[in-house]
Amino acid sequence: MSAPQKAAAAPYRSAVQDEARDGFGRLLAAEWTKLRTVRRWMLALLASVLLTVLVALLAAAGSQSTGSGRGRPDPALLKITDMGHYTYRPLAGDGSLVARVTSQEGGGGWAKAGLMVRGSTRAGAPYAALAVTPAHGVRLLSGYEEGGAGGGTGAVPRWLKLARAGTTVTGYASADGRDWRRVGSVRLKGLPRTALAGVFVAAPDEVEVRRMFGGESVSGQPSATRATFDQVAVAPAQPGAAWRDRGALSGPAADPSLDGRTGSGGTIALKGVGDIGPNAFTDDVTRTTLSGTLIGQVAIVTLAVLFVTAEYRRGMLRTTFAAAPRRGRVLAAKAVVAGLASLVAGLAAAFGSVLLAGPVERAHGLAVPPLSDGAVLRAAAGTGALFAAIAVLSLAVAVIVRRGAPAITIVLLLLLVPQIVATGLPLSAARWLERLTPAAGFAIQRTVDRYDQSIGPWAGLGVLCLYAAVALAAAARLVARRDA
């Protein structure tokens, strides 16, 4: 007879873990029931949305374009500066461009004199420029960004060379035209087979910024620069191709005393005004549209604070802790419910503002980027996360303080005062103030790079989330140690 086989043992399953998971789920359901059944709390959520959208519509109705009046401007072109003077010849296929910069004067430390290969003469066309700068050496520039690869000394005379292979352009510099040093290379998306190759000069404007509490004043004047080139050669050369100039723009660049070309053969002298690169003083239309969040957040802060202090005031928190003795989990459930409710309100407020204010702004001639733009989409979605983080921070402060009015005052001071004070401080101090305070979270709404940028969008939101996490941890420690 065979020995009887033992029945397979059932796998162990922890009832404690199941109960813990179910228990937290019940806590979430209970806290959500509290929130949705108190009418004034739901009205606070609705108010945060309506106030944000209302401010956006009022701002849009009072806006006006500062453009040239020749139709609605392209939002992408407002983020860049594409000026200076450019003299060029066609470059069919692969080839090279060589010249020696013999002199350069005017325009400041970032004045540029050098070579450029670009797709066309239209504004915003792809380009690669190799330039001598008086204070920053030889730089390979592209993508309408500042800085670029390179460095060293920018002393003239200096030989420069750009070599094209397909859509890749590589820059070289030399002191004598024989020993070449590679500066860098860039890939130009959309560069046509027949491109333009030539010499250029550019210089940033002289800008004066006056910062005052609650605003700023920006004024500037063009900065002119001059440079002389010799030994200019495009290879392979096209027979009969003459040097041509990119059409002068309106304004200072059209002044013949500031903009123009002289010379012949392989020697060219250029003068021009305006820069090529980012526009650090452009208006952030999307951020202005979302400025209503400064008002809408008041409702979010009030809701999150009262979500806790109302129970303290009425003694209901003792009943809650009696039913769920693990106080940290109760606090976590409150934070999750308040945060998710505020997230939804923030998303509704942001997307509602962008969608409703956009047509009004376009009717007033503003260049409004579409919602499909990556930066705009991030700003709108990030506003939801911004409201959620503000709600968690407010709830934590309310637990620490245990009184409504002081908690609301503390949170609003932390969020609003740095933004107001920063406008009246020197730029370096203002940047540090905005980086180190919870107000950094509003950087998530920025869609353009400006001169006063203090912190990146996601990094700024991270700073606010860090404040919320630290405050929530402190609140959890206190709520576990003291009486309800």
BAVONU-243683 format. One record per residue (C-alpha): residue number from 0; residue in three letters; x, y, z. Coordinates in nm, 4 decimals, always signed. Example, Ala and Ser with C-alpha at 12.3 -4.5 7.8 and 13.67 -1.06 7.14 Angstrom:
<atoms>
0,ALA,+1.2300,-0.4500,+0.7800 .
1,SER,+1.3670,-0.1060,+0.7140 .
</atoms>
This chain:
<atoms>
0,MET,+0.0000,+0.0000,+0.0000 .
1,SER,+0.1252,+0.3457,-0.0770 .
2,ALA,+0.1598,+0.5948,+0.2023 .
3,PRO,-0.1200,+0.8518,+0.2200 .
4,GLN,-0.0227,+1.1832,+0.0640 .
5,LYS,-0.0398,+1.4995,+0.2734 .
6,ALA,-0.2753,+1.7680,+0.1535 .
7,ALA,-0.0963,+2.0694,+0.0071 .
8,ALA,-0.0798,+2.3505,+0.2608 .
9,ALA,-0.2584,+2.6691,+0.1655 .
10,PRO,-0.0183,+2.9612,+0.1069 .
11,TYR,+0.0100,+3.2012,+0.3976 .
12,ARG,-0.1724,+3.5275,+0.3584 .
13,SER,-0.1364,+3.8039,+0.6101 .
14,ALA,-0.4725,+3.9140,+0.7451 .
15,VAL,-0.3001,+4.2065,+0.9120 .
16,GLN,-0.1826,+4.3485,+0.5785 .
17,ASP,-0.5263,+4.3002,+0.4218 .
18,GLU,-0.6876,+4.4719,+0.7161 .
19,ALA,-0.4354,+4.7564,+0.6930 .
20,ARG,-0.5048,+4.8063,+0.3250 .
21,ASP,-0.8792,+4.7859,+0.3725 .
22,GLY,-0.8540,+5.0141,+0.6755 .
23,PHE,-0.6788,+5.2897,+0.4809 .
24,GLY,-0.9311,+5.2543,+0.2021 .
25,ARG,-1.2091,+5.3044,+0.4523 .
26,LEU,-1.0294,+5.6096,+0.5892 .
27,LEU,-1.0085,+5.7572,+0.2396 .
28,ALA,-1.3771,+5.6904,+0.1828 .
29,ALA,-1.4662,+5.8462,+0.5176 .
30,GLU,-1.2592,+6.1606,+0.4544 .
31,TRP,-1.4006,+6.1988,+0.1054 .
32,THR,-1.7523,+6.1671,+0.2475 .
33,LYS,-1.6739,+6.4442,+0.4952 .
34,LEU,-1.5445,+6.6683,+0.2184 .
35,ARG,-1.8277,+6.6214,-0.0289 .
36,THR,-2.1066,+6.6457,+0.2275 .
37,VAL,-1.9986,+6.9837,+0.3653 .
38,ARG,-2.1433,+7.2292,+0.1160 .
39,ARG,-1.9091,+7.5197,+0.1834 .
40,TRP,-1.6036,+7.3015,+0.1210 .
41,MET,-1.7324,+7.1976,-0.2205 .
42,LEU,-1.8169,+7.5608,-0.2894 .
43,ALA,-1.4562,+7.6498,-0.2018 .
44,LEU,-1.3338,+7.4060,-0.4678 .
45,LEU,-1.5737,+7.5563,-0.7209 .
46,ALA,-1.4667,+7.9078,-0.6198 .
47,SER,-1.1009,+7.8241,-0.6849 .
48,VAL,-1.1916,+7.7300,-1.0422 .
49,LEU,-1.4247,+8.0234,-1.1088 .
50,LEU,-1.1919,+8.2844,-0.9604 .
51,THR,-0.8961,+8.1571,-1.1632 .
52,VAL,-1.0917,+8.1560,-1.4884 .
53,LEU,-1.2511,+8.4947,-1.4165 .
54,VAL,-0.9137,+8.6618,-1.3599 .
55,ALA,-0.7853,+8.5026,-1.6827 .
56,LEU,-1.0796,+8.6429,-1.8793 .
57,LEU,-1.0410,+8.9890,-1.7260 .
58,ALA,-0.6682,+8.9906,-1.8052 .
59,ALA,-0.7398,+8.8778,-2.1622 .
60,ALA,-1.0040,+9.1455,-2.2120 .
61,GLY,-0.7595,+9.4158,-2.1027 .
62,SER,-0.4653,+9.2873,-2.3053 .
63,GLN,-0.3331,+9.4417,-2.6222 .
64,SER,-0.0693,+9.3504,-2.8764 .
65,THR,+0.2582,+9.5400,-2.8951 .
66,GLY,+0.3419,+9.3929,-3.2334 .
67,SER,+0.3968,+9.5636,-3.5653 .
68,GLY,+0.0317,+9.5443,-3.6716 .
69,ARG,+0.1097,+9.3229,-3.9729 .
70,GLY,-0.1177,+9.0385,-3.8650 .
71,ARG,-0.1015,+8.8088,-3.5673 .
72,PRO,+0.2615,+8.7276,-3.4761 .
73,ASP,+0.3936,+8.3729,-3.4539 .
74,PRO,+0.4300,+8.2738,-3.0848 .
75,ALA,+0.7474,+8.0788,-3.1598 .
76,LEU,+0.9155,+8.3813,-3.3216 .
77,LEU,+0.8446,+8.6011,-3.0193 .
78,LYS,+1.0699,+8.3756,-2.8112 .
79,ILE,+1.3751,+8.4461,-3.0289 .
80,THR,+1.5763,+8.7346,-3.1716 .
81,ASP,+1.6926,+8.6947,-3.5321 .
82,MET,+1.8586,+9.0188,-3.6384 .
83,GLY,+2.2081,+9.1459,-3.7155 .
84,HIS,+2.3468,+9.1753,-4.0677 .
85,TYR,+2.4014,+8.8678,-4.2844 .
86,THR,+2.5771,+8.8565,-4.6237 .
87,TYR,+2.5578,+8.5214,-4.8029 .
88,ARG,+2.5957,+8.3056,-5.1092 .
89,PRO,+2.4208,+7.9756,-5.1918 .
90,LEU,+2.5866,+7.6506,-5.0777 .
91,ALA,+2.4571,+7.3477,-5.2710 .
92,GLY,+2.5096,+7.0231,-5.0828 .
93,ASP,+2.8197,+6.9537,-4.8767 .
94,GLY,+3.0924,+7.2142,-4.8654 .
95,SER,+3.2750,+7.4652,-4.6514 .
96,LEU,+3.2954,+7.8333,-4.5684 .
97,VAL,+3.6206,+8.0001,-4.4610 .
98,ALA,+3.7049,+8.3575,-4.3600 .
99,ARG,+3.9390,+8.5543,-4.1377 .
100,VAL,+3.7967,+8.8101,-3.8972 .
101,THR,+4.0509,+9.0915,-3.9115 .
102,SER,+3.8775,+9.3495,-3.6911 .
103,GLN,+3.5813,+9.3814,-3.4570 .
104,GLU,+3.4524,+9.6761,-3.2589 .
105,GLY,+3.1447,+9.7816,-3.0621 .
106,GLY,+2.8546,+9.5804,-2.9274 .
107,GLY,+2.9912,+9.4736,-2.5886 .
108,GLY,+3.1305,+9.1428,-2.4688 .
109,TRP,+2.8748,+8.9310,-2.6553 .
110,ALA,+2.9116,+9.1094,-2.9909 .
111,LYS,+2.9416,+8.8479,-3.2641 .
112,ALA,+3.1378,+8.8455,-3.5896 .
113,GLY,+3.1783,+8.5283,-3.7887 .
114,LEU,+3.0354,+8.2721,-4.0279 .
115,MET,+2.6846,+8.1356,-4.0649 .
116,VAL,+2.5179,+7.8522,-4.2557 .
117,ARG,+2.1378,+7.8711,-4.2474 .
118,GLY,+1.8378,+7.7259,-4.4245 .
119,SER,+1.6920,+8.0507,-4.5571 .
120,THR,+1.6603,+8.4217,-4.4868 .
121,ARG,+1.3239,+8.3887,-4.3123 .
122,ALA,+1.3094,+8.4565,-3.9410 .
123,GLY,+1.3496,+8.1471,-3.7281 .
124,ALA,+1.5258,+7.9407,-3.9973 .
125,PRO,+1.7698,+7.6718,-3.8770 .
126,TYR,+2.1280,+7.7952,-3.8583 .
127,ALA,+2.4784,+7.7252,-3.7351 .
128,ALA,+2.7022,+8.0234,-3.6606 .
129,LEU,+3.0677,+8.0319,-3.5625 .
130,ALA,+3.1485,+8.3687,-3.4097 .
131,VAL,+3.4298,+8.5601,-3.2455 .
132,THR,+3.3163,+8.7425,-2.9292 .
133,PRO,+3.5324,+8.9975,-2.7436 .
134,ALA,+3.4718,+8.8509,-2.3946 .
135,HIS,+3.3672,+8.4885,-2.4525 .
136,GLY,+3.6025,+8.3530,-2.7161 .
137,VAL,+3.4993,+8.1653,-3.0293 .
138,ARG,+3.1495,+8.0191,-2.9997 .
139,LEU,+2.9471,+7.7756,-3.2102 .
140,LEU,+2.5864,+7.8938,-3.1873 .
141,SER,+2.2635,+7.7292,-3.3001 .
142,GLY,+1.8971,+7.6879,-3.2127 .
143,TYR,+1.8564,+8.0507,-3.0987 .
144,GLU,+2.0140,+7.9602,-2.7663 .
145,GLU,+2.2738,+8.1555,-2.5741 .
146,GLY,+2.6227,+8.0409,-2.4842 .
147,GLY,+2.7099,+7.7688,-2.7308 .
148,ALA,+3.0141,+7.5438,-2.7489 .
149,GLY,+3.3625,+7.6908,-2.7404 .
150,GLY,+3.5382,+7.9550,-2.5379 .
151,GLY,+3.9011,+8.0609,-2.5086 .
152,THR,+4.0157,+8.3942,-2.6425 .
153,GLY,+3.8298,+8.6054,-2.8953 .
154,ALA,+4.1271,+8.8134,-3.0038 .
155,VAL,+4.1377,+8.9087,-3.3711 .
156,PRO,+4.2619,+8.8385,-3.6314 .
157,ARG,+4.1093,+8.4896,-3.6148 .
158,TRP,+4.0449,+8.2327,-3.8868 .
159,LEU,+3.7076,+8.0567,-3.8856 .
160,LYS,+3.5708,+7.7655,-4.0867 .
161,LEU,+3.2336,+7.5932,-4.1105 .
162,ALA,+3.2147,+7.2536,-4.2837 .
163,ARG,+2.8804,+7.1066,-4.3896 .
164,ALA,+2.8144,+6.7322,-4.4297 .
165,GLY,+2.4461,+6.6643,-4.4840 .
166,THR,+2.2601,+6.8302,-4.1986 .
167,THR,+2.5677,+6.8383,-3.9718 .
168,VAL,+2.7753,+7.1558,-3.9528 .
169,THR,+3.1142,+7.1559,-3.7774 .
170,GLY,+3.3048,+7.4654,-3.6699 .
171,TYR,+3.6832,+7.5149,-3.6594 .
172,ALA,+3.9048,+7.8042,-3.5463 .
173,SER,+4.2686,+7.8838,-3.6194 .
174,ALA,+4.5199,+8.1542,-3.5447 .
175,ASP,+4.7091,+8.1143,-3.8727 .
176,GLY,+4.4721,+7.9392,-4.1149 .
177,ARG,+4.6767,+7.6166,-4.1097 .
178,ASP,+4.6438,+7.4603,-3.7654 .
179,TRP,+4.2702,+7.4175,-3.7101 .
180,ARG,+4.1023,+7.3483,-3.3735 .
181,ARG,+3.7585,+7.1891,-3.3703 .
182,VAL,+3.5077,+7.4022,-3.1765 .
183,GLY,+3.2063,+7.1729,-3.2051 .
184,SER,+2.9324,+7.0488,-3.4354 .
185,VAL,+2.5536,+7.0749,-3.4563 .
186,ARG,+2.2827,+6.8929,-3.6497 .
187,LEU,+2.0339,+7.1251,-3.8193 .
188,LYS,+1.6894,+6.9739,-3.8575 .
189,GLY,+1.5207,+7.0896,-4.1758 .
190,LEU,+1.8374,+7.2224,-4.3445 .
191,PRO,+1.7669,+7.2111,-4.7219 .
192,ARG,+2.0154,+7.0784,-4.9745 .
193,THR,+2.0804,+7.4296,-5.1067 .
194,ALA,+2.1534,+7.6376,-4.8004 .
195,LEU,+2.3012,+7.9827,-4.7474 .
196,ALA,+2.6603,+8.0426,-4.6363 .
197,GLY,+2.8141,+8.3747,-4.5469 .
198,VAL,+2.9429,+8.6186,-4.2858 .
199,PHE,+2.7445,+8.8051,-4.0211 .
200,VAL,+2.7635,+9.0494,-3.7339 .
201,ALA,+2.5236,+9.0806,-3.4393 .
202,ALA,+2.5130,+9.2407,-3.0961 .
203,PRO,+2.2651,+9.2332,-2.8066 .
204,ASP,+2.0738,+9.5502,-2.7263 .
205,GLU,+2.1692,+9.7671,-2.4324 .
206,VAL,+1.8811,+9.6984,-2.1930 .
207,GLU,+1.7980,+9.8699,-1.8653 .
208,VAL,+1.5603,+9.6959,-1.6267 .
209,ARG,+1.4017,+9.8868,-1.3411 .
210,ARG,+1.2439,+9.6604,-1.0833 .
211,MET,+0.9821,+9.7941,-0.8460 .
212,PHE,+0.7469,+9.6335,-0.5996 .
213,GLY,+0.4708,+9.4699,-0.8011 .
214,GLY,+0.6197,+9.5221,-1.1494 .
215,GLU,+0.9106,+9.6127,-1.3727 .
216,SER,+1.0074,+9.8553,-1.6452 .
217,VAL,+1.2280,+9.7434,-1.9359 .
218,SER,+1.3856,+9.9917,-2.1762 .
219,GLY,+1.6641,+9.9494,-2.4268 .
220,GLN,+1.8445,+10.0819,-2.7289 .
221,PRO,+2.0233,+9.9052,-3.0141 .
222,SER,+2.3912,+9.8305,-2.9805 .
223,ALA,+2.5847,+9.8635,-3.3070 .
224,THR,+2.8832,+9.6492,-3.4011 .
225,ARG,+3.1284,+9.6422,-3.6921 .
226,ALA,+3.3652,+9.3795,-3.8277 .
227,THR,+3.5919,+9.3259,-4.1259 .
228,PHE,+3.6501,+8.9907,-4.2994 .
229,ASP,+3.9025,+8.8867,-4.5610 .
230,GLN,+3.9898,+8.5635,-4.7416 .
231,VAL,+3.6161,+8.4875,-4.7539 .
232,ALA,+3.5525,+8.1767,-4.9637 .
233,VAL,+3.2604,+7.9401,-5.0165 .
234,ALA,+3.3444,+7.5966,-5.1604 .
235,PRO,+3.2277,+7.4605,-5.3899 .
236,ALA,+3.1686,+7.8018,-5.5459 .
237,GLN,+2.8722,+7.8461,-5.7754 .
238,PRO,+2.9660,+8.0293,-6.0975 .
239,GLY,+2.8084,+8.3719,-6.1187 .
240,ALA,+2.6738,+8.3646,-5.7617 .
241,ALA,+2.6968,+8.7119,-5.6095 .
242,TRP,+2.6992,+8.8139,-5.2470 .
243,ARG,+2.3544,+8.9094,-5.1248 .
244,ASP,+2.2324,+9.0724,-4.8071 .
245,ARG,+1.9515,+8.9634,-4.5867 .
246,GLY,+1.6849,+9.2326,-4.6111 .
247,ALA,+1.7078,+9.5018,-4.3442 .
248,LEU,+1.4270,+9.4950,-4.0910 .
249,SER,+1.2241,+9.7941,-3.9872 .
250,GLY,+1.3479,+10.0103,-3.7045 .
251,PRO,+1.7138,+10.0769,-3.6197 .
252,ALA,+1.8386,+9.7993,-3.8491 .
253,ALA,+1.7098,+9.9959,-4.1491 .
254,ASP,+1.9336,+10.2930,-4.0635 .
255,PRO,+2.2192,+10.2907,-4.3190 .
256,SER,+2.4531,+10.4443,-4.0617 .
257,LEU,+2.4101,+10.1367,-3.8426 .
258,ASP,+2.3485,+9.8563,-4.0926 .
259,GLY,+2.5175,+9.7750,-4.4208 .
260,ARG,+2.7998,+9.6144,-4.6217 .
261,THR,+3.1019,+9.7471,-4.8049 .
262,GLY,+3.3877,+9.5745,-4.9840 .
263,SER,+3.4292,+9.3421,-5.2780 .
264,GLY,+3.5964,+9.0169,-5.3731 .
265,GLY,+3.7147,+8.8276,-5.0665 .
266,THR,+3.7130,+9.1311,-4.8347 .
267,ILE,+3.3881,+9.2347,-4.6664 .
268,ALA,+3.3102,+9.4941,-4.3996 .
269,LEU,+2.9798,+9.4633,-4.2148 .
270,LYS,+2.7937,+9.6752,-3.9639 .
271,GLY,+2.4687,+9.5872,-3.7942 .
272,VAL,+2.2493,+9.5968,-3.4868 .
273,GLY,+2.0401,+9.3362,-3.3091 .
274,ASP,+2.1277,+8.9903,-3.1887 .
275,ILE,+2.0586,+8.6311,-3.2842 .
276,GLY,+1.9504,+8.4091,-2.9956 .
277,PRO,+1.6780,+8.3907,-2.7307 .
278,ASN,+1.4526,+8.6854,-2.6533 .
279,ALA,+1.5040,+8.7142,-2.2786 .
280,PHE,+1.2445,+8.9910,-2.2430 .
281,THR,+0.9477,+8.8396,-2.4227 .
282,ASP,+0.6085,+8.8244,-2.2516 .
283,ASP,+0.4956,+8.4889,-2.1157 .
284,VAL,+0.1354,+8.4938,-2.2363 .
285,THR,+0.0481,+8.1556,-2.0858 .
286,ARG,+0.1810,+8.2486,-1.7443 .
287,THR,-0.0181,+8.5710,-1.7557 .
288,THR,-0.3285,+8.3703,-1.8473 .
289,LEU,-0.2713,+8.1478,-1.5439 .
290,SER,-0.2076,+8.4397,-1.3084 .
291,GLY,-0.5577,+8.3898,-1.1701 .
292,THR,-0.4180,+8.1002,-0.9673 .
293,LEU,-0.2829,+8.3607,-0.7244 .
294,ILE,-0.6472,+8.4343,-0.6393 .
295,GLY,-0.7801,+8.0816,-0.6803 .
296,GLN,-0.5216,+7.9438,-0.4397 .
297,VAL,-0.6850,+8.1400,-0.1566 .
298,ALA,-0.9896,+7.9146,-0.1812 .
299,ILE,-0.7687,+7.6047,-0.1880 .
300,VAL,-0.5744,+7.7166,+0.1193 .
301,THR,-0.8960,+7.7983,+0.3037 .
302,LEU,-1.0507,+7.4614,+0.2166 .
303,ALA,-0.7454,+7.2592,+0.3255 .
304,VAL,-0.7102,+7.4479,+0.6525 .
305,LEU,-1.0786,+7.4214,+0.7465 .
306,PHE,-1.0760,+7.0526,+0.6511 .
307,VAL,-0.8665,+7.0047,+0.9687 .
308,THR,-0.9409,+7.2946,+1.2003 .
309,ALA,-1.3195,+7.2461,+1.1788 .
310,GLU,-1.2761,+6.9061,+1.3419 .
311,TYR,-1.0443,+7.0520,+1.6050 .
312,ARG,-1.2932,+7.3259,+1.6861 .
313,ARG,-1.5926,+7.0926,+1.7172 .
314,GLY,-1.4083,+6.8093,+1.8906 .
315,MET,-1.4903,+6.5689,+1.6072 .
316,LEU,-1.1249,+6.4755,+1.5716 .
317,ARG,-1.1399,+6.2855,+1.9006 .
318,THR,-1.4162,+6.0693,+1.7538 .
319,THR,-1.2105,+6.0140,+1.4383 .
320,PHE,-0.9042,+5.9092,+1.6375 .
321,ALA,-1.1141,+5.6833,+1.8556 .
322,ALA,-1.2402,+5.5004,+1.5459 .
323,ALA,-0.8922,+5.4981,+1.3844 .
324,PRO,-0.6248,+5.5091,+1.6572 .
325,ARG,-0.3368,+5.5247,+1.4077 .
326,ARG,-0.3371,+5.8995,+1.3784 .
327,GLY,-0.0668,+5.9193,+1.1120 .
328,ARG,-0.2872,+5.7232,+0.8731 .
329,VAL,-0.5802,+5.9547,+0.9423 .
330,LEU,-0.3614,+6.2532,+0.8564 .
331,ALA,-0.2369,+6.0787,+0.5421 .
332,ALA,-0.5938,+6.0074,+0.4326 .
333,LYS,-0.6902,+6.3719,+0.4846 .
334,ALA,-0.3849,+6.4833,+0.2843 .
335,VAL,-0.4652,+6.2446,-0.0032 .
336,VAL,-0.8290,+6.3518,-0.0227 .
337,ALA,-0.7522,+6.7253,+0.0003 .
338,GLY,-0.4662,+6.6913,-0.2476 .
339,LEU,-0.6644,+6.4951,-0.5076 .
340,ALA,-0.9662,+6.7257,-0.4812 .
341,SER,-0.7388,+7.0273,-0.5270 .
342,LEU,-0.5620,+6.8552,-0.8171 .
343,VAL,-0.8910,+6.8189,-1.0025 .
344,ALA,-0.9840,+7.1800,-0.9253 .
345,GLY,-0.6455,+7.3016,-1.0430 .
346,LEU,-0.6706,+7.1106,-1.3712 .
347,ALA,-1.0189,+7.2486,-1.4343 .
348,ALA,-0.9054,+7.6019,-1.3507 .
349,ALA,-0.5928,+7.5886,-1.5681 .
350,PHE,-0.7418,+7.4248,-1.8754 .
351,GLY,-1.0534,+7.6393,-1.8449 .
352,SER,-0.8407,+7.9549,-1.8310 .
353,VAL,-0.6311,+7.8602,-2.1333 .
354,LEU,-0.9264,+7.7458,-2.3446 .
355,LEU,-1.1596,+8.0347,-2.2595 .
356,ALA,-0.9103,+8.3219,-2.2478 .
357,GLY,-0.7202,+8.2136,-2.5596 .
358,PRO,-0.9788,+8.3328,-2.8161 .
359,VAL,-1.0124,+8.6667,-2.6356 .
360,GLU,-0.6350,+8.7177,-2.6365 .
361,ARG,-0.6120,+8.6302,-3.0053 .
362,ALA,-0.8893,+8.8768,-3.0810 .
363,HIS,-0.6730,+9.1445,-2.9162 .
364,GLY,-0.3791,+9.0556,-3.1410 .
365,LEU,-0.1715,+8.8537,-2.8945 .
366,ALA,+0.0400,+8.5613,-3.0084 .
367,VAL,-0.1120,+8.2795,-2.8032 .
368,PRO,+0.0619,+7.9404,-2.8224 .
369,PRO,-0.1784,+7.6474,-2.8685 .
370,LEU,-0.2658,+7.4106,-2.5864 .
371,SER,-0.0875,+7.1355,-2.7816 .
372,ASP,+0.2428,+7.3183,-2.7264 .
373,GLY,+0.4498,+7.1122,-2.4850 .
374,ALA,+0.5320,+7.4017,-2.2527 .
375,VAL,+0.1691,+7.5189,-2.2389 .
376,LEU,+0.0443,+7.1675,-2.1686 .
377,ARG,+0.3019,+7.1287,-1.8912 .
378,ALA,+0.2028,+7.4629,-1.7382 .
379,ALA,-0.1673,+7.3747,-1.7389 .
380,ALA,-0.1216,+7.0234,-1.6026 .
381,GLY,+0.1381,+7.1503,-1.3559 .
382,THR,-0.1135,+7.3970,-1.2159 .
383,GLY,-0.3170,+7.1004,-1.0971 .
384,ALA,-0.0106,+6.9619,-0.9191 .
385,LEU,+0.0565,+7.3123,-0.7827 .
386,PHE,-0.2896,+7.3287,-0.6237 .
387,ALA,-0.2465,+6.9781,-0.4812 .
388,ALA,+0.0886,+7.0646,-0.3198 .
389,ILE,-0.0558,+7.3890,-0.1796 .
390,ALA,-0.3458,+7.1939,-0.0288 .
391,VAL,-0.1140,+6.9443,+0.1420 .
392,LEU,+0.1079,+7.2233,+0.2742 .
393,SER,-0.1964,+7.4120,+0.4056 .
394,LEU,-0.3381,+7.1029,+0.5726 .
395,ALA,-0.0065,+7.0305,+0.7433 .
396,VAL,+0.0291,+7.3868,+0.8697 .
397,ALA,-0.3276,+7.3702,+1.0001 .
398,VAL,-0.2437,+7.0559,+1.1992 .
399,ILE,+0.0659,+7.2233,+1.3427 .
400,VAL,-0.1095,+7.5499,+1.4334 .
401,ARG,-0.4578,+7.4027,+1.5024 .
402,ARG,-0.6244,+7.7381,+1.4365 .
403,GLY,-0.7784,+7.8444,+1.1083 .
404,ALA,-0.6978,+8.2128,+1.0688 .
405,PRO,-0.3279,+8.1877,+1.1668 .
406,ALA,-0.2783,+7.8841,+0.9424 .
407,ILE,-0.4361,+8.0539,+0.6402 .
408,THR,-0.2282,+8.3665,+0.7028 .
409,ILE,+0.0986,+8.1727,+0.7339 .
410,VAL,+0.0479,+7.9777,+0.4115 .
411,LEU,-0.0581,+8.2782,+0.2042 .
412,LEU,+0.2389,+8.4781,+0.3331 .
413,LEU,+0.4736,+8.1958,+0.2338 .
414,LEU,+0.3254,+8.1809,-0.1161 .
415,LEU,+0.2594,+8.5466,-0.1971 .
416,VAL,+0.5130,+8.7618,-0.0113 .
417,PRO,+0.8242,+8.6208,-0.1877 .
418,GLN,+0.6712,+8.6956,-0.5288 .
419,ILE,+0.5842,+9.0523,-0.4306 .
420,VAL,+0.9079,+9.1310,-0.2480 .
421,ALA,+1.1218,+8.9785,-0.5240 .
422,THR,+1.0070,+9.2412,-0.7745 .
423,GLY,+1.1658,+9.5156,-0.5619 .
424,LEU,+1.4963,+9.3388,-0.4925 .
425,PRO,+1.8141,+9.3243,-0.7010 .
426,LEU,+1.7904,+9.0413,-0.9517 .
427,SER,+2.0459,+8.8181,-0.7775 .
428,ALA,+1.8664,+8.8453,-0.4427 .
429,ALA,+1.5254,+8.7994,-0.6048 .
430,ARG,+1.6369,+8.4768,-0.7704 .
431,TRP,+1.7524,+8.3265,-0.4415 .
432,LEU,+1.4327,+8.4329,-0.2660 .
433,GLU,+1.2193,+8.2639,-0.5291 .
434,ARG,+1.4360,+7.9504,-0.5295 .
435,LEU,+1.4310,+7.8929,-0.1538 .
436,THR,+1.0656,+7.9611,-0.0662 .
437,PRO,+0.7430,+7.7715,-0.1431 .
438,ALA,+0.6672,+8.0368,-0.4065 .
439,ALA,+0.9140,+7.8489,-0.6297 .
440,GLY,+0.6269,+7.6155,-0.7160 .
441,PHE,+0.4708,+7.8769,-0.9440 .
442,ALA,+0.7660,+7.8291,-1.1816 .
443,ILE,+0.5748,+7.5297,-1.3214 .
444,GLN,+0.3580,+7.7836,-1.5071 .
445,ARG,+0.6502,+7.9407,-1.6949 .
446,THR,+0.6590,+7.8636,-2.0688 .
447,VAL,+0.9417,+8.0894,-2.1928 .
448,ASP,+1.2979,+8.1515,-2.0752 .
449,ARG,+1.3320,+8.5074,-1.9470 .
450,TYR,+1.6137,+8.7141,-1.8007 .
451,ASP,+1.4618,+8.6931,-1.4514 .
452,GLN,+1.4222,+8.3148,-1.4495 .
453,SER,+1.5222,+8.1887,-1.1062 .
454,ILE,+1.4521,+7.8145,-1.1202 .
455,GLY,+1.3321,+7.5544,-1.3675 .
456,PRO,+0.9630,+7.4575,-1.3834 .
457,TRP,+0.9947,+7.1082,-1.2385 .
458,ALA,+1.2636,+7.2052,-0.9906 .
459,GLY,+1.0405,+7.4864,-0.8625 .
460,LEU,+0.7476,+7.2512,-0.8154 .
461,GLY,+0.9861,+7.0148,-0.6389 .
462,VAL,+1.0782,+7.2856,-0.3883 .
463,LEU,+0.7110,+7.3396,-0.3012 .
464,CYS,+0.6537,+6.9639,-0.2699 .
465,LEU,+0.9549,+6.9406,-0.0383 .
466,TYR,+0.8064,+7.2078,+0.1882 .
467,ALA,+0.4739,+7.0221,+0.1868 .
468,ALA,+0.6430,+6.6898,+0.2695 .
469,VAL,+0.8465,+6.8360,+0.5558 .
470,ALA,+0.5421,+7.0141,+0.6977 .
471,LEU,+0.3342,+6.6967,+0.6717 .
472,ALA,+0.6035,+6.4933,+0.8487 .
473,ALA,+0.6181,+6.7517,+1.1293 .
474,ALA,+0.2387,+6.7491,+1.1527 .
475,ALA,+0.2330,+6.3682,+1.1746 .
476,ARG,+0.4874,+6.3754,+1.4566 .
477,LEU,+0.2922,+6.6375,+1.6498 .
478,VAL,-0.0482,+6.4765,+1.6020 .
479,ALA,+0.0874,+6.1496,+1.7397 .
480,ARG,+0.2296,+6.3142,+2.0525 .
481,ARG,-0.0328,+6.5633,+2.1648 .
482,ASP,-0.4018,+6.5477,+2.2524 .
483,ALA,-0.6635,+6.6040,+1.9881 .
</atoms>
